[in-house]
């Protein structure tokens, strides 16, 4: 199979999978707890104090539901700290589970996550993995297991973009694609693997 054909097939696979990734990472962004956390008097304080977290959580779980009461997402973390100076929330050992309208789960995990206060950006660090298990499509046809693996993933929720400047691995069933860097724009539907791009397509 020539390189152009391999590239087109890889991008078809990535395009089919990445909207699910965006849904999962958006679940983390909407999880933001600052708006519902207790508000304290913000009297003038020293610059050193402003760099300290204003609250923290341990072994926490947060769920979000749609207006009908259906579970949409669940975020579990070993520990979370909010830093008012930068308005960032840092989460250790995050596990994010998001359900689509058919109840099919997509799960994201990492060693650490950092989210902006307005939910516009989320970064996953260390052993980042997003998995959607094999499941039937609405027409009954099966969709293979999908995985996105890397040490770093940066999503821009408002702009619907995902990118990484570190090596990434895309898996779709038994097919595997790797690259040194990755970017995807959901609005344009354009995805790009750069650097040393490789693909493995086992015989059917």
N, C-alpha and C positions, 0 to 999 in steps of 0.2 A: 504494500500500500504506500503510495507516495506521500511526501510530507504535507502537501496541500490538502489531500483528502483526509489525512490524519488530523490536521489542524481544524478543518471544518467540523469533523465529527466531535473533536474535543470541545469546541465552542458550543455546539448544539447541546452537548451534555451539560456544560457549565450553565448555559442559559436556562435549561430546564430546572436546574437545581437551585440557582442562586435566589430566586424570589422566596423560596422557603427559608434560606439563610437570612434574608432581610427581615422576614416575619419574626424569626427567633430573636434577632438582635434588637428589633423594635420593641419586643416584649421586655427586654432588659431596660431599655431607655424609659418606657412608660412606667416601669416599676418604681421610679424615683420617689423617695419617701420624704424629701425635704418639705414638700408642700403640706404633708400631713403630720410632720413631726412637731412637737411642742415648740413654740416660739418664745425666745428669751429676750430680755432687755439687752439691746446691743449698745451699751455705754462704751465710750472711748476706752480702748485697752492698748497695751503695748504691742508693737509689731511682732514681737516674739510670740505673744499669746495668740495673735490672729492666725499664726501658722499651725496652731494645734487644732485637732478635731473638736468640733462642738458637740458631737454625739457619736456613739458607736453602738453596734448591735453584735450579738454573738448567737450562733446557731439559730438563725432566723429563717423564716419562710414567709413569702408574700404572694398572694394570689390575686389575679384580676378576673373579672367576670363581665360578660356583655349584658345589655339591658334585660335580656330574658333570663339571666341567671346562669347561663352556660359558662363553664370554666374556659377561659381563653389562654391563660398562661400562669406559670408558677416559677418563682425565683427562690432558690435556696442558697444560702451562703454560710460559710463557717464563721466569718467575721466581716463587718462592714464599718468604715469610718468616713465621716463627712468632714471636709475641710472648707470652712467658710471663706478663707482668703482666696481660694481658687474656684470655689463652688464645684468641687469634684467629689464624687463618691467612689471610694475604693473598696472592692469586695474581694475577699480571699476565698478561694475554692468555690466559685460560682457554678451553679447548675441551673440552667434555664430550660424549662419545658414549655413549648407552645403548641396549641392545638388549632388545626384549621377548622373550617366549617363542617367538615365530615368527621371531626374528632380524631384525625390522624396526628400523632405527636411528632415534633421535631425537637431534638435535645442538643443543647450546646453546653460545653464544659471548658474550663481553663484553670490555670493556677491562680490567675488574678484578673479582675476586670476593673476598668476605670470609666465612669460615665459623667458627662457634663450635667450641670444642674438643670438645664433646660431640656435635656434628653436628646439634643441634636447630634451628639457624637458618643460612640461607645467603642472602647478598645479592649480587646482580649489579649492576654499575655501568657505565654508558656503553656505548651501542650493543648493549644486551642483545637477543639474538635466539635464539629456539628454533624449530627447523624439523623437521617430520616430512614426508618426501616422500610423494607419492602411493603407495599400496600397497593390495593387495587385503585385504579382511576375511576371517575364517575361512570365511564363507559364499560367498566368491568375488566379492562385490560390491566395487567400487572405493571407496576413501576418498580425497578430494581432499588436495592438499598443504595443510599447516597451518603457520601462523607466528604467533608472539607477539613483538611488537617494542616496545621502550621504552628509556628511559634508566636505569630503575631497576626492580628486581624483588626483593621480599623474601618468602622462603618460610619457613614454620614447619613443619618436617618432622614433628615429633611430633603437632602439632595438625592436620596436613594442610590448612594454609591458605596461600594465596598472596595478596599484596596489593601495590599500588603507589600512591603518592600523586602520581605524575607521569603525564603523558599516555601512553596505551598504544594499540596498534593490533593488532587481531585480523584475521587473514586466513585464509579457508577457500576454497581454490580461487580464484575471481575475486571472491568476496564480501569486503568490507572493513568493519570496524566500529571506531570510535574513541571514546575517552572521556578525560576529564581525570583520572580515578582509577579504580582497579579493585580488587575483592576477590572471593575465591572460597573457599568452605568445601567441601571434598570430602565431608566426612561428611554434611552436610545437602544437598549438591548444589545449593546456592544461590550464584549468581554475580551480581555487581552492577557495572555501569558507571555512573559518576556524572559530573556536570558537563555539558559540551556533548557529548552522545552523538549520533553520526551513523553511518549505515550506507549502503553502496552495494551494490546487488544488480543486477548486469548482467543483461539478458535472456538466457534460456537458448537 
